Amino acid sequence: MDQTKKNKSTVLIMLLVFGISLIGNLFNVINTNADTVSDDSWKTPKMVILDGSGKEDITDKPDLSGFTSLKANFYWDIPDDATITDGETLNFQIPDNVQINFDKEGVDKVVKLTSGDNNDDVIGQAVVPYGTREGAVTLNDYFTLTAHNTNRKIELSFSGRGLNTSGENPGTDPGDKAFMVKTGWNNGSDGNNPTKLTWQTVLNQNNKTVSGLVVNDTIGDGQKFDPKSITIQDSKHNDIEGVNIDYTSNSFTLTFTKPITDKIDVLYNTDITTTFVPNDIYSWVNDVLSTYTGISDEVGGEPAAVPGGPIKNYTPTAIVNWGASGSGSGHNGSVVLNKVDAVTGDPLQGAVFNLVRSDGSTLNDASGNPKYQNLTTNSNGQIDIANLPVGKYKFVETKAPNNYLLNSSETDNEHEFEITASQQLPIEFNFPNHRDPSTISGTVTLNKIASDTGKALSGAKFDLQKSDGTTVAKGLSTDDDGQISYGNLPVGDYQFVETSAPDGYDINNSKLNFSIFEKQENPEVSMVDQKKTGTSVPDNTGKVVLTKSDSKTKSVLQGAVFRLENSDGKVLQNDLTTDSSGQITVDNLPAGKYRFVETKAPENYILNENPVSFDLKAGAIVNVSAVNDKEDAGTIPVDPTDPTDPTNPINPVAPTDPINPVDPTDPLNPESPNLPNNPNSSISQSESNNPVLPQGSSTNYRNDQAKLPQTNAIRSTFASVSGALILLMITLELLTKKHVFSEKVSQK
């Protein structure tokens, strides 16, 4: 009896332990699934339909006119706990009131999805089979990577037109009975992209009598107007008479010389000049503006004059869209700082910053050490930081780039920004710095001009002074071009003072002021001298004529190209070319020493590298000459000789009778091959370690994406079932022994 009680106690304890273990395993499986499986409702995208301008939401309009240009947009917001796999598929439906633009008849619409962080990274693609309304997005491993597994977004946009599905009139668009409406549509294609657009403007839809009507139509970017395509017709398609048309490169104006009493329909074409690239949506916009001086109150009435002048009608804008785009992003937040020159906007390398929280505290790593300290702008002037948690931050500049200054106040050396949970694109901003004035130097150029001829005056003398009269340089004289150029001037205010005028001219006593500063490093100033009364200024110029000829035949040569230099080698004129008379003529050349330098010889002639120098006196005409040698004509070919006649061929030898073949002997039995004891040691390590996939296998072997089976739940279930079976067997064994024992006791 005691043994029976003991057995019962043992069974109860084992059952209790097993029950607790089983319940624990079940809870573990349930919790594991709850942690890893997200609600799939996010896979149904939010859909928004916008008009062609992207400003008006027309999602809730069930029927749209075929004249309505639009964008159908799909948005997926992926929860952080959702599991995305490589090859994940997301389905979407094109609304019944939208017809998307297919690039080519019979060809599916395919859109690449690129990363919002870097448009060069393809994260998947969307496909809408031609003629259907059901599409699918297929993703790659982008969203499985740690850098992109939070704040995950997908956007997909298609250009298209409206569809009327109910059969009811959704409005003619244009057709809202306004005085003037406009629309446009694609009207030509190269098989992949549109090449031509047609634009329509409807005027006076209420058929009133209108006088003094003027219509101005402006063509938007990416188009070229075709003037021959324009038609101006009434409601019965008759051409309107009495219309003057004025064209510009991107617009035209219609002036109606007679009152109109009917609806006017203006049609014309534009050729598309836009360069297309994949994965983008393009928009073309045209505007129209009309005015009139009189309009009747009723149909057929007399036009009443408009008080206060012409009535200007609003400017309806017509838009045509084409293309599609897709993008996605997933990150904890990124920011891009651009360090730029405050004046030029050029990027600046070498600025040093610390990134801290908005309250000034540092961001620390897992060990408690500060992060994002002493960040330096790169060659593009940028600091780029990704995966910042949601929060408020600021960059603090601690060192300016070389030759630049830190900003004067502490707050100007900081820039605050905020990372939000909805952020999809990097926050990007410019951080400007001003040049250190001590590093700036400039060059001033003074031009001295004659009041009577407008020609440059040489020989005028100036002193260069600071604005307070301190002398910088004395006795500066204008050259043959009437100029003084003076460099290496620090930042400051200066003035030129004329001390001696050219012969025949009066000194200009006014001070010629200028400044050197960050925004003006190389100023140019001018001063005019007045001719003295009752005096004549001798002409100090002359003329030179160069003649180019063949060195042997002396015939003139056209097409030789020269440049004209002064005695110092300064180039005065380029690309001077000999004419049909072999000549170059230069007039109004100031007296002095010059030279012609040949830069290109006439065709079939050798370049003459010897300069042609000459000394020009005032009022003189100088004639100079230059010759060229003709290029070597080359070796004259020799006439070929007649080929010799071929000799007679040798007669072939008669073939001999074939020899009978010898009967084959019985083959020897092959010996058994010797099998090697060890594998061939010549196999390289790389050949022996890597598995060889069978030919035609589609397995994509990638170490970085190898996936192990999830065995935790399987093992837990297997352990529970196995334990239950073992416990059941033990229970049956004990109960059997109990029954046998009871029978033996009763027999006794």
PyMOL commands that set and color helices and strands:
alter all, ss='L'
color gray80, all
select helices_A, chain A and resi 2-36+40-43+142-144+146-148+411-413+437-439+685-689+703-705+712-747
alter helices_A, ss='H'
color red, helices_A
select strands_A, chain A and resi 46-51+69-78+89-93+98-100+109-115+122-128+134-139+152-162+180-186+196-203+208-211+214-219+223-233+243-247+251-256+264-272+280-292+294-299+304-305+311-312+317-329+335-341+352-357+363-364+370-371+375-376+382-385+391-399+414-419+427-433+441-450+461-466+471-477+483-490+492-500+512-516+524-529+541-550+561-566+571-577+583-590+592-600+612-616+621-628
alter strands_A, ss='S'
color yellow, strands_A
deselect
rebuild
show_as cartoon
